[in-house]
Amino acid sequence: MARASVTPAEKSRRRSRPIRVAEAIKEWVVEQGLQPGDRLPGETELIARFGMAKGTIREAMRLLQAQGLVETKTGPGGGSFVGEVSTERAHALLANYFYFRDISIADIYQLRVALEPEVAAALAGRLSADHLSELRAIIDGYAEPASDPEEERRQHVASLRFHARLASFADNALLGFIIGFMSQILADLTVYKQLYAAPNVELWRTGRQHQLDLLDAMERGDAEAARFIMRSHMEMAWRMMEDQQAVVMKRFMTH
């Protein structure tokens, strides 16, 4: 007996079953209030709960694993557990999305100039002694001007880490994530078509002094001064990137 052909619409519905089940599992996890590390039901229970075949359930779980939302452990005490997407993985996935779009240095700095001064103002007077000490320790990593272009590059990356770490202290997790993402793009995906023949000592001195003055203003709770200093710092960094003809390199970030 000839087998009935499957229409494109039917194929689409069949392909979407694992996706629908994966979404249902995520909704169930939220409804149950499960947290990262909590054990998920076994395969047999999932089949019964969602009324789907074993193959569909397994494919749905593979989709959730690929998203970082499910972790599978083998051996004694193994099974499937609620996963937590790390900040690094989320940054990498978002960078891959932007891989197919034209993102310029101007795009990044337009956002940085708008957001980072407000974060600095919001955190003025609210950073703990440990936070301030950690940020000053980062600045100490470039206490002396670079002796060559490669060291200047390393200092630039360290300076970006200062900004990402400062943003991570903000109460607004979304704001902190966005600023951290921009810092990572600039650190990982930025190449310079033209480096200074010799390190720019004046640029190092001004940029570092901005950061020291910023921490002093934040420590004494001066929100307006913190906002002004951060804006000046961002505008100087933007000019520097343009002067060095920085471009965003088209490559995927690793997870």
C-alpha positions in Angstrom: 0.0 0.0 0.0 1.4 3.4 -1.0 2.4 5.7 1.8 0.5 8.9 1.9 2.6 11.9 1.1 3.2 14.5 3.9 2.3 18.1 3.0 4.7 21.0 3.8 2.3 22.2 6.4 2.3 18.9 8.2 6.1 18.7 8.0 6.2 22.2 9.6 3.9 21.1 12.4 5.9 18.0 13.1 9.2 19.9 13.1 7.7 22.5 15.5 6.6 19.9 18.1 10.0 19.8 19.9 10.0 23.6 19.9 6.5 23.7 21.4 7.5 21.2 24.0 10.6 23.1 24.9 8.6 26.2 25.5 6.1 24.2 27.6 8.9 22.8 29.7 10.3 26.4 30.3 6.8 27.6 31.3 6.5 24.6 33.7 9.8 25.4 35.3 8.7 29.0 35.9 5.3 27.9 37.3 7.0 25.4 39.7 9.5 28.1 40.9 12.5 25.9 40.0 15.9 27.5 40.3 19.3 26.8 38.6 20.6 23.4 39.9 17.1 22.0 40.6 16.4 18.5 39.2 14.0 18.1 36.3 11.6 15.2 36.0 12.9 12.1 34.2 12.1 11.3 30.6 9.2 8.9 31.5 7.5 11.6 33.6 8.0 14.3 30.9 6.5 12.0 28.3 3.4 11.5 30.6 3.2 15.2 31.6 3.4 16.6 28.1 1.8 13.8 26.2 4.5 13.5 23.5 6.6 10.7 22.1 10.1 9.9 23.5 11.8 11.3 20.4 10.0 14.6 20.7 10.9 14.9 24.4 14.5 14.2 23.8 14.7 16.7 21.0 13.1 19.3 23.2 15.6 18.7 25.9 18.4 19.0 23.4 17.1 22.4 22.3 17.0 23.5 26.0 20.6 22.2 26.5 21.7 24.2 23.4 20.2 27.3 25.0 22.0 26.7 28.3 18.7 26.2 30.2 19.1 22.5 30.9 22.3 20.7 32.1 22.7 17.0 32.0 24.9 15.0 34.4 25.8 11.4 34.1 26.7 8.8 36.7 25.4 8.4 40.2 23.0 11.3 41.1 22.9 12.3 37.4 20.0 13.4 35.4 18.7 16.7 33.9 18.8 19.9 35.9 17.8 23.5 35.4 20.7 25.4 33.9 21.7 29.0 34.2 22.9 30.9 31.2 26.2 32.7 32.1 26.7 36.3 31.3 29.6 35.3 29.0 27.4 32.9 27.0 24.6 35.5 26.8 27.1 38.1 25.5 28.5 35.7 22.9 25.0 34.7 21.6 24.0 38.4 21.4 27.3 39.2 19.6 26.5 36.4 17.1 23.2 38.1 16.4 24.9 41.4 15.6 27.4 39.5 13.4 25.0 39.8 10.5 24.4 43.5 11.1 26.6 46.5 10.5 27.6 47.8 13.9 30.0 50.7 14.0 32.2 52.1 16.8 29.9 55.2 16.6 26.9 53.0 17.4 28.6 51.6 20.4 29.8 54.9 21.8 26.5 56.6 21.2 25.0 54.1 23.6 27.9 54.3 26.0 27.7 58.1 26.2 24.0 57.9 27.0 24.1 55.1 29.6 27.4 55.1 31.5 27.2 58.6 32.9 23.8 57.7 34.3 25.1 54.6 35.9 27.9 56.6 37.5 25.5 59.1 38.9 23.2 56.4 40.2 26.0 54.7 42.0 27.4 57.8 43.6 27.6 57.4 47.4 26.4 53.8 47.1 29.6 51.8 46.4 31.0 49.8 49.3 34.6 50.0 50.4 35.2 46.6 48.8 33.7 47.8 45.5 35.9 50.9 45.5 39.0 48.9 46.4 38.3 46.5 43.6 37.9 49.2 41.0 41.1 51.0 42.2 42.9 47.7 41.9 42.0 47.5 38.2 43.3 51.1 37.7 46.5 50.1 39.4 47.0 47.6 36.6 47.9 50.5 34.3 49.6 52.7 36.8 52.5 53.4 34.4 52.2 54.3 30.7 52.5 51.5 28.1 56.0 50.9 26.7 54.8 49.5 23.4 51.6 49.2 21.3 50.8 45.7 22.6 50.9 46.8 26.2 48.7 49.8 25.3 46.2 47.3 23.9 46.3 45.3 27.1 45.8 48.5 29.1 42.8 49.4 26.9 41.2 46.0 27.7 41.8 46.5 31.4 40.2 49.9 31.2 37.1 48.3 29.6 37.0 45.8 32.4 36.8 48.7 34.9 33.7 50.0 33.1 32.1 46.5 32.9 32.8 45.9 36.6 31.4 49.3 37.7 28.2 48.6 35.7 27.8 45.2 37.3 27.3 47.0 40.7 24.2 48.8 39.4 20.8 47.7 40.7 19.5 47.6 37.2 20.7 44.2 35.9 19.6 45.0 32.3 21.7 48.2 32.3 24.7 46.4 33.7 24.3 43.6 31.1 24.2 46.0 28.2 27.2 48.0 29.3 29.1 44.8 30.0 28.2 43.6 26.5 29.5 46.7 24.9 32.7 46.5 26.8 33.2 42.9 25.7 32.6 43.8 22.1 35.2 46.5 22.3 37.7 44.2 24.1 37.1 41.1 21.9 36.1 42.3 18.5 37.9 45.6 18.0 40.9 45.8 15.9 42.9 48.9 15.1 43.8 49.7 11.5 46.3 52.3 12.7 48.1 52.2 16.1 50.2 55.0 17.4 53.8 54.6 16.4 54.5 55.0 20.1 52.1 54.8 23.0 50.1 58.0 23.6 51.2 59.0 27.1 48.9 62.0 27.3 45.9 59.8 26.4 46.9 57.3 29.1 47.3 60.1 31.7 44.0 61.8 30.9 42.0 58.6 30.8 43.4 57.2 34.0 42.9 60.5 35.8 39.3 60.5 34.7 38.7 57.1 36.3 40.5 58.2 39.5 38.5 61.4 39.7 35.3 59.4 39.0 35.9 57.1 41.9 36.6 60.1 44.2 33.3 61.7 43.2 31.4 58.5 43.6 33.0 57.9 47.0 31.9 61.3 48.3 28.4 60.9 46.8 28.6 63.7 44.2 26.3 62.4 41.5 26.6 65.4 39.2 30.4 65.3 39.2 30.3 61.6 38.6 28.0 62.1 35.6 30.1 64.9 34.2 33.4 63.0 34.5 32.0 59.8 33.0 30.6 61.7 30.0 33.9 63.5 29.5 35.7 60.2 29.7 33.3 58.5 27.2 33.6 61.4 24.7 37.4 61.3 24.9 37.4 57.5 24.3 35.1 57.9 21.3 37.5 60.4 19.8 40.4 58.1 20.5 38.7 55.2 18.7 37.9 57.4 15.7 41.5 58.7 15.6 42.8 55.1 15.6 40.3 54.2 12.8 38.9 51.4 14.9 36.5 48.9 13.2 34.4 46.1 14.6 35.8 42.9 13.3 33.4 40.4 11.7 33.9 37.2 13.7 32.0 35.1 16.1 32.7 35.4 19.8 33.3 32.1 21.7 30.9 31.1 24.4 
